[in-house]
Amino acid sequence: MVRSKELSEATRKKIVDAHESGKGYKKISKEFEISPSTVRSVIRKWKRFETTANKARSGRPSKFSPGADDRMIEAVSNNPKISSRGLQEALATVDVKVHPSTIRKRLQKLGFRVRTGRRKDFLPKKKIEARMAKLTEEFNFFLALYNTELCMLQESLKDTSVEVEMDNLSTLNMDQIVSDVKAQCEDMAACSPEEAETWYKNKFDQMAAQSNNYGNKMCTVKGEMAELKLLITRLQDEIEAVKTQHTSVEQSIAKVEEQGDEDILDAKNHIKDLEQALQKVQQDMALQLKDYQELMNVKLVLDIEIATYKKLLEGEKK
């Protein structure tokens, strides 16, 4: 479908002049070879703004022409499961380059139901960064724990004194000394891991409690989001219903205005016919009055002549 040529300013003025002269929309459309709706829009614009000039547009013109809409509708009719990328390639054949999201919005305006494909399961960047931060925190925690245990072990070894009793009279038993020192070191090493394990267990329980708390909050937020989605859907349906009602009311108003204009023009034409008929009757009456006066003058002359003849006859008889 090719877009119709825009009317010139002179043509619009001629349409307005023809309307003011008493012509109807149909006669004007036949005279200028344009549709009645175009004539009606020009007259309505002139009545509302008292001008026929085009005003500056409020934004960028739409990239979708009627031909692009027809091409997109044809592609959807041939393949109802076509993707927005496929429609983008189809529109490229008519030199229309738009984003897939724009194509989806345009399809919704044209009355088509658009389905968004299921996305692949992957972690968003924010979740990956949060997980990395959590792992880094755990790594730093274990590293600090290891360094703390190492320092505590070194300090305990520094403060530990080993007393060795030597008997000069008896021989030195090195195996017994080594076994005693080894037992003390094992006791100290056993004490530190138990404390570390207890501390780590408390920390893990605390983190698990926080995780459960966050899970409960997440469930609450999801419930609220679901309620908001339902509310948004209901409001969108109400908006669509109001838009449909508004469109029907505008169409009814346009029909009533058109019918009213036609009735007014018919009434004006009828009044003009009555005025012409009245003027003709008045002219006829004037002519008849003139003829009547002439007849009355003739009658008066005849009456005078008759009276004169009667007097002459009476004089002759005497």
N, C-alpha and C positions, 0 to 999 in steps of 0.2 A: 504494500500500500504506500503510495507516494504522498508526501505531505503537500497539502494545498498551498498555493502561493498567497503570501500575506497581502491584504488589501492596502491600497495606497490611501494617503490622507484625503486626496481629492475624491476618491470613490466613496469614502466614509461620509464626507460632507454631502455628497449627492444623495446618499441613502437617507441621511437625516432630513435633507430638504424634501425628498419625496415623502417621507413619513409625515412631515409637518403639513404637506399639501393635502393630506387626507388619504394617501394610499396605504393599503394593508401590507402585511409581511409577505403574503404570497405574490401579490402583484410586483412588489419591489424585488423579490427573489427571481421572478421570471424576467423582469426588466434587466437586472444586472447579471443574471445567470449564476447566482450563488444560492446556497441553501437557506431556508427560512431561519434556521438556528443561528447562522452567522448574522443575518439581518437583525434578529432579536438581540443578540449579544452587543452589536454596535449601538442599537437604540437604547438598550439598558445602560450601557456605559455612558452614553451621552446624557441620559436623564440623571444619572447618579453623579457624574463628575463634570457635566457641562463641557465636555471635550471629547474628541475622538482620537487624540494622540495616545500612543503607547507610552506607558510609564516605565521607569527604570526597573529592571528585575531585581528581586530581593536576594538572589543567590545565583550560583552557577547553573547553567541549563543542564537538564538531564541528559545523560549519555545515551539513554534508551530512546530510540526513535520507534515509531509504529512498526517499521520494518524489522527492527531488532526484536521487538516483542513478538511479532509473528514468527520469526525464525526460532526464537526460544520456545514458544508454544508448540511449534511443529516438532522440535527435537524432543520435548517432553512427551508429546502424544505418541511419537514413534517408539520411545524407550522411557517408560515411566520411572525406571530405576537408574536413570542417567545421573551422574555425579555433577557437582558444580564445575569441576575441571573440564568435563566433557562439554557442558554448556558454554564454558569459556572458549573452548576450541571452536564450537559451532558459531558463536558470536564473532569470532575472529574472521570468519568468512564474509561477514558484512561490515568489516572494518570497525568493530566495536570492541574496545579493550577495557574490561572492568575486572574488579576483584571478585573472587568467588563469594565473599560475604555480601557484596552488592547484588550479585545474581540471586542469592537466597532471599534477600529482602524484597527484590523486585517480584520474585515468584509468589511470595506471600501477599503482596499488593494485588497481583493478578488473580488471587483466589486459590492458588495451589498449596497443598500441604507439603512442607519441607521437613525431611528427616535428616538429622545430623548423624553421620556414621560413628560407630563406637570407636573410641580412641584406643590406641595400644596402651597396654599396662606399662608404664614407666614412671620413675620417680621424677617429680619436678625439681627444678634447680634449688628451690628453697628447702625442700625436704632433704635433698642430698647435702646441702650445706649444714642443716640442723643435725643430720646424722654424723657428718664429719666432726662437727663441734662436740657432739656427745662422745664420740670415740676418742677425740683428742683430750677431752676432759678426763675420761677414764684412764687413758695412757699417762697423763700427767699425774693423776692420783696414785696409780701403781708405782710410777717412778719416784714420787715423793715418799710413798710408803717404804719402798726399797731403800732409798737414801736414809730415811729416819731409822729403819732397823739397823742399817749398816753403822750409822753414827752411834746408836745406843749400844750395839755390840762392841764397837771400838772403845767407847767410854767405859763400859763394864770391864773390858779386858785391861784397860789402864788402871782402874781402881782395884782390880783383883790382885791380892798378894798371896803368894804361895809360900807357905811355911814348910820348910824341910828340916826335920830333926836329924841331926847327924850324931851318930854314936861312934866316937873315935875308937872305941874298943871293938865295935862290931864292923863287919864289912858293909860297904855301901850297896843297897838294893835299888838299882836304877829302874828295874821293871816295875816295882811297886810305886815308885814316884811317878813314873809316866802314866800308869793306870789311874792314879788318883787325880792327876791333872786332867786327863782325858775325861773322867767322870764328871768333874766340875764343869768342863767346857760343854759337855753334852747336856747337863742340867740347865745351863744358861741358854744354850741354843733351843732347848725344848720349851723354855719359858717364853721366849720372844715370839715364836710362831703362834703359840696359843693366844697371846694378847693381840697379835696382828689379825688372826682369824676372827676373834671376837669383835674387834673394831670393824673389820670388813663386813661381817655378818650384820652388825647394827646398821652400817651404812647402806648395805643392800636392802634391808627391810625398810629403811627410810625411803629409798628410791622407789621400791615397789609400791609403798603407800602413796607416794606422789604420783606414780604412774596410774594407779587405780583412780585417784582423785581427778587426774587429767582425763582419763577415759570416761568417767561419769560426766564431767563437764562437756566433753565432746559429744556424748549422746544427747545431752540437753540442747546443745547448740544445733545438732542435726535435726532434732525434733522441731526447734524453732524455725530452722531454715525450711523444713518441709511445710510448716504452716504458712510461712511467708510465700512460698512458691504457690500453694493453693490459693492464697489471697490474691497474688499477682495474676494467676490464671483467671480467677473470677472477675477481677477488675478489667482484664483485657477483653473478656467476653462481653462485659457490660459496655465497654468502650466501643467494641465492634457493633453491638446492638444500637447504641446511640448514634454511631456514624451512619448505620443503615437507615435508621429513622430520620436522621437529619437529611440524608440524600433523598429519601422519598418525599419529605416535606418540601425540600427545594424544588423537586420535580413538580409537585402539586402546585406550588406557588408560581412556577414558570408557566404551567398550563393555564392557571387561573388568570395570570397577567396577560398571556397571549389571547385567551378568550375574551378578557375584559377589553383589551385593545381593539380586537375585531368588533366586539359589540359597540364600542364607542364610535369606531369608524362607520359601522352600519348606521348607528343613530345619527351621526353627523350627515351622512349621505341622505338619510331619510328626511332630516330637517331641511337640507338644501333642496330636496325635491319638493317638499311642502312649501318652502319659501318661493321657489320658482312657480309652483302652481298658484299660490296666493297672488303673486305678482301678475301672473297671466289673467287670473280672475278679475283683479283690480283693473287691469288694462281693458278687459272685455266690458266690465261695468262702466268704465269711463266712456268707451265707444258707444255703448247702449244709451248712456245718459246724453251724450252728444246727439245721437240720432233722435232721442226722445225730445230734446229741446228743439231740434230742427222741425220735427213733426208738430210740436206745439206751436211753433212759429207759423208753419203752413196752415195749421188749423185756425190760428187767430186771423190770418189773412183771409182765409176762406169764410170765416164767420163774418168778418167786416164786409166782404163782397156780397155775401148772402143778405146781410142786413140792408146793404145799399140797394140791391136788386128788389128786395121787398118794398122798400120805400118808393122806388121808381114805379113798381107795379101798382102800389096803392095810389100814387099820384095820377097814373094813367087812368085808373078806374074812376077816380073822382072827376 
